[in-house]
């Protein structure tokens, strides 16, 4: 299921506000096509963005993210169960559509593999969550200091899937090249996800929704976020960067996640209050407003040169 961007009925006079509406609300195929066209037009005019609900192959990418390379499970039941399903080799992923890892303590999170198009189980299998797309109404809005932001119009229970962070899948060299071309006033959307394996290996995924992406592009950073990002694989080693509710989220609340990759920011843990010395002038101020705000957006120098911007995602700073 995909999502549609359409002008908010309550705010038609304000061109910068949009509401995301689940595609299932529309039954006419012709209506769906027209609304998908409207998405492309709105994103192109207001954000210079080609809207795509899924990852697309970018320059230098070794794998087509849309290609199914995993074998499917042979489960004949309507819903798969741990111990019998090959997709649930690492244990059950969801309970009543909620990610089971959210709220659990531990240094590492286990891999999440959903059933895919090659699996014999039904579409109602409990191991199919992220692939069903948006289930809550989301609104893109203009913030006071952070540029564009994203908020929910519905109550979202803890652990529920909210949206993906989708964009172009880049090679390491292309990610570095794009960052080197950025100026201090540019908003940076490139995110580098590093997954550490037991054998000491690291899987790196570089996603850039600057030109091609989805609603996740508008998520801002927070030092005390209400979303957690989890790599979820559905038929391919290229992970979907899925964002789940880290706690119950009220209607009207802005959605955010920690650009540094931390799942939670415990109030008992003191945040890094270092100034811009580490990273120099590349560090940008954080306007999340959290009690334990670090003062600056997370900085990752692994892909940056002397004149580069930091690797983060979302808006971060006003445009």
N, C-alpha and C positions, 0 to 999 in steps of 0.2 A: 504494500500500500504506500502510495506516495503522498506528498503534501502539496497544498496549493497556497500561493500567496495572493491575496485579494485585498483591495482597499477596505478598511474597517467601515462597516455601515454607520457606526456611531461617530465616525471622524472623517467623513468623506472630504471635508474642506481642508484637512491636514494631509498633504501629500507624503509626509515622512512616516506615517503610521500604517502598518499592515498587519493583518491577522492571518495566521496559518490555519487552514481548515482541512480536516481529514478528507481524503478523496472519497471515502465510503459514503459521505454525505450526498454525493451526486450519483445518480443512477444512469443518466443519459451518457452514452459514449461520446456523442457530439459535444455535450456540455463539458465533459472531461477534456476533450481536445482543445476546446476554446479556452478553458481556464489554464491549461498547461501553456498555451500560447501567451496568455495574459501574464503568467509568471515570468516568462522569458522577456517580455516587453518591459515589465516593471523593474526587474533586476538589471536589465541593460540600461534603462534610462536613469534610474536612481543610484545604482551601485556599480555600474560597469561590470556586471557579473553575469556569467552564463550559468543559470541555475541547473544543478544536477543533484538528485537525491543520493547518488552513489559516487564512489571513487571513479576516476577516469585515468587512463594511462597518460603520463606526462613525459617530457623529454628525458631520455636516459633510463626510463623504468624498464627493469628486466622482465616483469611479469604483467600481463593484462589482468587487472583486478576483477574483471567481469568473467574471466574464464574459470570454469569449475574444474579443479584438478584433484579434489578429494573424492574417494569412493564413497558411496552412500551406505547407510546401515541397512541391514536386512530385516529389521523389525517389522512384524506383521500387525502388531497392536496399534491402536489409534494414537497412543502416546508412548514414547520410549521410556525405559526405566534403567537406572544404573545397574551395572552388573551384567546386563544382557545387550545393551546398545553400544556399538563401537564408538559412537559420537560422544558417549558419556563415560569414556575410559577414565577421565580424571574426576568423576563424581557428578552429582546432580548440579546443574547450573542455576536453575530457577525454581522458585516455590510460589505458586499462584502468580506467575509473571514477574516476580520480584527477584533480583539478583541476590543469591544467597551470600555472596562475599561481603556485601555492604554492611558495615557495622562490626565486622569480625576483626579481631586484633591479630597481628602477625606481620612479619617482615616481608613476606612474599604472597602474591596472589597466584592461584593456580590458573592454567589456561582455560579459556572458554571456547568450546567448539559447538556450534549449533548444527542441527540437521540441515541438509541441503536438498537441492532439486533431484539428486540421485538417490536419496533415501526412500525407502518403501513406506515409511510411516506417513500418517495423514497430515494435512495442513493444520489441524488443531493440536498437533503434538506440543507438549509443554516445553520442548526444547527448541521452539521456534518463537523468538520474541523480537529481537532486533530486526529481523527480516520483515516483520509485519509493518514496520514504519511508525510514523507518529501516531500516538493515541490521545494526545492532549493538545488543546488549542494554545498556540504560542504567538506572541506579538513582538514585532520588531519596533523599537521606539528610540527616540533621541534622548540621551542622558545629559546631565548638566555638565560633566567634565570628561566623560569617557567616550565620546562619540556615540555610535549606535550601540544599543544593548538589546537583550532578549529577555522577555518575561513570560510567565505562564498566566493564562486566563482561567485555568482550572486548578483545583487542588491535586497535588501529585504525591501519592504515598511513598514512603521510604522504600528504596530498592527498585522502583519502577523505571523502565527505560524511557528516556525523554527525547533524545535526538542523537544523530551522528555528527561527527566532524568530518565532512567529506570534501574532497578536492582532488587536485592532480597528484598522482603518485610520482615522486621525483627520484632521480638518482642523487647520490651524495654530491657529485660534482655540480649538478644543476642547481641543487639547493644552495650550495655555496655561491655559485655565480649570481643567483637572484638576490641573495642577501648583500653581496658586494655592490650591487647596483642601487641599493636603497639609499635614500637620503635621510637625515635625522628627522625630517618632517613626515616621512612615509609611515603608514600603518603597516605592521608586519603580521602576516597571518601564517607563516610557515611554522609547522610544528615538527619536532624531531622526537619520535617515540623509540625508546631503547628498551628492549625486553631482555632480561638477563636469564640465561638458562643454567641448569644445574651444572653442566660441564664447563662453565666459565665462558661459553659463547654468548655473543650479543646479536640479537636481531634488531636492525634499525629500519624504521619506516619514516619517510619524509613526505608530508602532505602539505600542499599549498592550495588554499581555496581563494586566492586573490582574484583569479580570472574565471575559474570554474569551481563552483562549490554549492553548499546548501545553507540552511538556516544556522547551522552550528558556527558559521563564520562570524556571527554577531555576538557570540558569547564573550563576556568580559572576564578578566581575572579577579579572584578574590583570595585574600589570605585566609579567610574562613568560608570556603565555598559550600554551596548546597548541592553540587554535582560532583561525581567522581568519574573519571575516564577509564574505561576498561577495553583493551583490545579483544574483539570478538571475531572469530573466524567462521565463515560460512562457505564452505566449498573451495576455499583458496587460502594459501599461506599469507596473502595480503590481508591484514586485519582491518575490520571496520572499527573505527575509533568511537565506540559507543559511550554515551554519557547517561549515567543512572543517578537517580535522586539519592543523595547521601543522608537525607533526613526527610521528614514530611515537609512539603513546600506548599505554602498558602497561595491562593489565587491572587494575582497582582504582584507577586514577588519576583524580583529580577533573578535570572538564572546565571550562575557563574561556576567556574572551576579553577583549580590551582594550576597555573601554567607550568609550575615546576614539576608536576607529576605526582605530588604527594596526594594520597587518597583522602586523608583527613588532617585537620590542623587542630590537635587537642589543645584546649585552653591551658592545660598544665604545662605545655611545652612553650618556651619562650621563642618568639620569632627572631630571625636574624635582623637586627636593626642597623646593620652596616650601611654607611653612606655610599655615594657613587664611586668611591675609590676603587673598589673591586669591579672592574669593567669600565672605569673612567666615565667619560661623557656618554658612553653608549647606554648606560642605565637610564631608565625612564621612571618618573614618579608614579607611585601607585595611588589611586583614588578610590580604593574599594571601601574605605570607611570602617573596616573591622577594628575591634579593640586591640588586637595584636597585629595590626598591619605592619609589614616590614618596611614600609616607606617607599620601596622601589619594586618595580616588576622583576620577576625572576630573570636571571641572566645566565645564558649558556654560551660560553666562548668556543665550544668545540667546532662550530661551523663559521666562525667570524674571523675577519682579518682586522687590521688597524682601522679601516674605514667602514666596517660593517655594522649592521644593526643586530640586536640580540634575537635569538630564536625564541619566539613565543607564539601565541595564536590569539585570535579574537581581535577586538578593537584596541584596548589598552590605553590609547591616548586619543584626545580629540582630533578630528581631522581639520 
